[in-house]
């Protein structure tokens, strides 16, 4: 199981790794972008501060040749007039681009410039002022000492005391920002696969450890299936989680299967034993008849055949019930059904039953199965009764209540549950012909339960057994 790509372990590992990868990629991009934005803001601020420092010197009357300019490699500075002519530049600055101003060239002395430059007025700034407006920012390149690099430039306007408008272009080196962002990106590119490998490995190990009890349960079930040994049980882990619940439920299922198999084996053994007697009797009578035809007992043969037929029909019915067969159901008038069964037993039974039908409740079920329930109870009462078999039918609290009583020996309290088991006879001294096969009450119980009802046995007023059947009435409180 551990090696299959379609296993739960593999799917969990792939899923967890994919989720972590997506989260890390998003987080990495956010970190890189935030770092870039932060460093870019710092670079813009440095360029603006440098430009405003130089502009402040010019506004205070400093001459172009006397300006205190920073190192050109870190902060290249170029001062131009409104026409773009370079008035001053950092020492060693050879060329500049991206600021909208021309390349650096020697600035003419102030005495050599024409007086017409003094006529340029700035509509917004007075003499000796620096603009408070946000600086114009741009990316460009500067060449210092033969080496070019990328810079972030800020342009600030100012006026000299002579009312000359100048524009100071100051740059801030972008290499620090680019190096920091590149380093962070490379670190993430290298670290991301390593982190994902760790996540995948840990997930694989943890999932394997979590699924180990499941594999143990599966392996044990496979061995139980192969050996057919329902006495074995799967191991239940001490984790107290869903896997432990699964193992416990599996053991409960195995226990029920074991009980069912045991009942099935007992049923087969009892059925074989019950069938052996009438078959042996038939064989004996036929062998005698073959040797001595004048001794053939036709009545005995017919009785044995009928008994064998009834037993086979009962076994087939129980097999169908155990298989979960559910014939189509319909609404049944229980009063009419009970009257028909009483009439039939009155004509053929040893003790004719007396009936008291107080209601005619309608129930949902299979008519022939409900008839079988009433008939089996009447047959059982007729075999054990001395003189009285009484049947009553009433409706009570949304249930149809059928009671069948007799004046026979009754059922001891300790046997009132056992008599509904298959092939159980309480009076072993009674002959099989009179005592039946021991399936009648078991069939009645199974059919009543299949119809959503219940059957119990108690003591009748006449001193014998009192069987009570309760079935839900159609549309009543207990209806299906």
N, C-alpha and C positions, 0 to 999 in steps of 0.2 A: 504493500500500500504506500510505503514511504517514497517509492521511486516513481510513482505515476504523476504525470503533470496535471491530470484531472482530479487528483485527490484533494480532499479538504485542506490538507496541510500545504500543498503547493499553491492552491488557490488563495488561501489565507496569506501566505507569504507574498505572493505576487500583488495581491490587493493592498496589503499594508505598505509594501515598498512603493507602489504607485502613488498611494495617498501621501506618504512622506515626501516622495520626490516632487509631487506637485506643490506641496506646502513649502518645501525648501526652495524651489525655483521662484515661487512668488515672493517669499521672504528675501531671497538673495537679490532679486531685481529691485525690491523696495529698498533694501539696504544700499545697494549701489547707487540708485537714483537719489536717495536722501543724502548719501555721502557726496555725490557729485554736486547736488544743489547747495549743500552746506559749504563745500570748498569753493564753489563758484561765487557764492555770496561773499565769502571772505576775500576772494580775489577782487571782486568788484569794489568792495569797501577799501581795500588797500590802494587800488588804482585811483579811486575818488579822493581818498585822503591825500595821496601824493599830488594829485592835480590841484586840489584846493590849497595845499601848502605853497605850491609854486605860484598859484594865482594870488594868494594873499601877499606874497613878496612883491609881485608886480603892482598890486593895488596900493601897497604902502610906499611905492616910489623906487623900488630897487631897479638898477639898470640891468639890461639884458646880460651884459657880460659879468655882472656881479652876483647873478642868481646862484643860490646854493641848491644844486641839483643832486639827487641820489645816484648811486651806482647805476650805470646804464644797463648792466646785465640783469639787475633785479627790477629796476623801475626806469625804463627809458622814458625821457621827457622831451617833448618838442612843443615850442611855442610858435604860433602863427598869428598873422593878422586876419582881418575879415576876408581879405582877398586870397588867403592861403599861402602868403609868403612867409617863409620860416624866419623867425626873429631870434630864436635861441634853441639850443638842443643840448642833450647830455653829451659829455665827453666820450668819444669813441663811437657814438651812434652814427652809423653809416647810411642806413636806409630804414624806412618804415613804411608799412602798407596796412590797409584795412581801416585807417582812421579818416579817410576822405581828404587828407592833406597831401601835398606833394612830397617827394623824397627830400631828405635833408640836404640842404646846401648852405654855404656860409651866410650868416645873417649880416646884412649891411649895418654899419654903425648908425646910431640914431641921428648923428649930425649930418650924415650923408643922405638921409632919406628926405624926400621932398616935404615941404610944408603942407602939401595938400592932404597928407595922411592925418594931419591934426584936425582936419575938417570932418573926419568920420565920427559921427555921433551915434551913440547907442540909445535907442528910444527907451530902453528899459532901465539901464544902469547909469548912475551918475559917475563922476570922476572918482577913482579910488575905491570902487565897489567890486565885490565878487558876487556872481549870480547865485541866488538861492535855489534855482531850479534844479531838478534832478539831472545829473550829468548824462550825456549821451554815451552809451556803452556799445562797444563793438569788439569783435575778435580780429586780430591782425598779426602780422609778423614784423620783427625788427632784427636788423643785422648789426651786431656789435663786435668789433674786432674780427670781422670776417666770418663770424658764426651767427647763423639765423636760428630764431626760436619763436614759439607761439606766445602771444601776450594777449591780455585783456586790457583794452584801452578805455579810459574815461576822459571825456572832453568837458572842460569847465570854462565858461566865459568870465572875463574880468575886464575892468577898465583901469588904466593907469591914472595917476594924478593929472596927466596932461590930456585926459579924456580920450586916450587911444584904446580901442577895443581889441583885446587879444583873446586867443583861444589856446588853452593849455591842454595838450594831449599827454596823459601819463599812463604808462602801462604797468601791468603786474604779471609776473612770470606765471604761465599756465602749466609749466612742467611739474610743479609740485602736485597740482590738482590731477593732472593726467597720470602721474606716477602712482598717486594714492588710489585713484579709481581703478587703474590697471592692476595694481597689486591686489586690491580687494576682489576684483573679478577673477583673476588667476587663482587666488586662494580658494574661492568658491568653486571654480571649475575643478580644481584638484581635490578639494575636500568633499564635494558633493558625492562623487562615486564611492569614496571611502566610507562616508556616512551611510549611504544607501546599502553598501555591502554589509556594514555592521547591523543595520536595521533588518535586512533580509536574513542574516545569520541568526540574530536573536529571535526573530519571529519564527523561523524554521525550528529552532530548538525548543522554544516555549510551546509552540503549537504541537510539536511532536510529543512533548512531555504531557500536555493536556489531553492529547488523543491516545496516549498509551493505554489508559483503562478501556477505552472503546475497542482498541485492537485486542486487548485481553478478552473482553466480552465476545467479540466476533470469533476469535480463535476457539474459545471454549464452546460457543454455540456450534461452530463447525464440527468440533469433535463429538459433541452430543448428537448432532444430526447423523454423523457418520457411524457412530456406535449404537445409536438408537437407545441410549441410556438416559431415560428421563429422570433418574434419581440424582443426577449430577446437577450442579448449580454454577452459575457464572460468578466470578469474583465481584464483590461490591466494594468500591474504594471508600476510604474514610473521609473523602473531601466534603461530603455533604452537599454537593452541587447537583446540576442537572444530570451529569453522567452517573452519579450514584443513584439518583432516582430512576434513570433508565435501567441500570443493572438490577435494582430492586424490583421494578415492574417486570423485567424479563424473568426473574426468578419466580415471581407470582404466576406469570404465564406458564412457565415450565411446571409449576406445582399443579396448576389446573389441568394442563395436558396430561400430567402423570395420573391425576385422579380420573380424568376422562378415559385414559387408556386402561386403567385398572377396572373401571366400571365396564368398559367395553369387553375386556377379557372375561370378567365375571359374567357378563350378559351372554357372551358366546358359550361359556362353559355351562351356564344354567340352561340355556336354550338347547344345547346338545343333550344335556341330561333329560330335559323334559321330552324332547323328541324321541329319545331312545326307547322310552317305555311303550308308547303306542305303536311305534314301528316294530319293536320286538314282539308285542302282542299280536299284531297283524301277521308277522312272519310265522309265529308259532301256530296260529289258527289256520293259516294257509298250508303249512306243512302237514298239519293233522288232516286237513281236508283233502290234501293230495293223496295221503296214504289211506284215509278212511272217509270217503265222500259222505257216508251216511252220518258222520259226526259233525258236519259243517254247521257252525252257528252263525247264521246270516245276521241275526240281530246284533250279536257281539261285534261282528265285522263292521257293520254300519256304524255302530256307536264309536268304535275306534277310529274309523275313517272321519266321522264328523268331528270327533275330538281333535284329531290331527289337523283337520282343516281349520278349525277355530284357532288352534295354537299357531299355525302358520300365519293366519290372518293377523293375530295379535302381534306376533314378532315383526311382521311387515309394517304394521302401523307404528310400532315403537321405533323401528328403523327410520321411518319417514319423519317422525317427530324429532328424533335425534339429528337428522340431516337438516332440520330447519324448514321443512316443507310448509308453505303457507297457502292453502287453497283459497280461492276467491271467497270473500265473506259477504254476507247480506244481513238484512234485518230479519230477525227470527222472532215470531210470536211464541214466547216460552210456554204460555199456558196451553196452547194447542199441542205443542210438541210433547209436553209432560202427559197430557191426557192420552195421546196415542200410545206412549210407552206403557202407561198404567193399563190401558185396555189390552195391549198385547200380552203383558205379564199376567193379567187376570185370567186370560184364556189358556196360558201354557204353564204358568208357574205352579210350584208346589203349594205355596201360601199366597193366595190372591192379595195384592196390595190394596189398601184403602187410601183414597186421596182426599185432600182438602186444598182446593185451589182458590185462593182468596183474590188473586189478581192475575192479569195477563200481561206482564211486563215484556217489552221489546228489547232484545239484546242484539248486538252485532257479532256474528260468528258464522261458523260452518254448521248447517243443520244436522248433517249426519254425525258430526263429532259431538255436538251437544246431545243428540239422541243416544250416542254411545255412552256418554257420562251418566245420564239418567238410567239407562239400561243396566250398566255395570253395577251401579249402586243398588238397584232393585234386585238384580241377580244375587249380589253378595248378601243382601238382607234376607232374601228367600232361602238361601242355603243354611243360614244360621238361625232363622226364626223358628219358634215353636208353633205359634198360632197367629201372630200379628206382624204385619208389615205395613207401616204407615208412611205416606208421602204428603208433604205440604209445600205450597208455593205461595210466596207473598213478596211484596215490594217494600223495601225499608231503606230510607236515607239514600235514594238513588241507586240502590242495588237490588237485584233479584235474588231472593233467598230460597233455596231448595233444601228441605230437610227430609232425610230418609231414616226411619227408626224401625227397630225390630225388638222382639222380646227374647232374643237368644242370650248366649252367655256374655255378650259384651266384649269390650277390648280393654285389657288392663292398662292403667295409665303409662306404664313404662314401655308399652308397645305401640302407643298411638301415633308415633312418628314412623316406626319401623314398618308398619303394615302397608305403607305406601311405596315401599321399595319393591323392586321386581323379584318375582319368584319367592316371596315370603308368605309362609303359612304359619299361623299361630298354633293350630291344632294338628300336630304331626300324626296323631292316631287316626285322624279322619282319612278316609280313602281318597285317592286322587280323583276318582270319578265324581265324588261328592264335593271335594274341596276345591276343585278348579285347578288352574295352572299357576295361580299366584300373580297373574298379570292384570287382572281386572281393575283393582284399585290403583295400581301404578299407572295404567293407561288413563284412568279417570283423572288422577292428579295432574299428569302431564297435559292433558287436553284443557283442563280448567285453567292452569297456569298460562297456557298458550292463548287463552281468551281473556287474559288480564284479571282472572279471578283467584279465589282461594278456596281450599277445602280442608276441613278439620273434622275430627271425630271426638265425641264425648259420650256421656251416658244418657240413654233414653229414659223417659218416665216409666216405660215398661220394664226397665232393668237391663235392656240389651244395649246395642250400639246406636248412636245417633250421629249420622254423617250430615254435615252442613256445607253447602256449596253457595258461594257468593259470587255473583257476576255483575259487572257494571251494566246499568241500563243505558240504552242508547239515548244520548242527550241529557242524562242524569248527572248527578254530582260525580259519580265514579265512571261515567261513560268514556269511551275511547274516542 
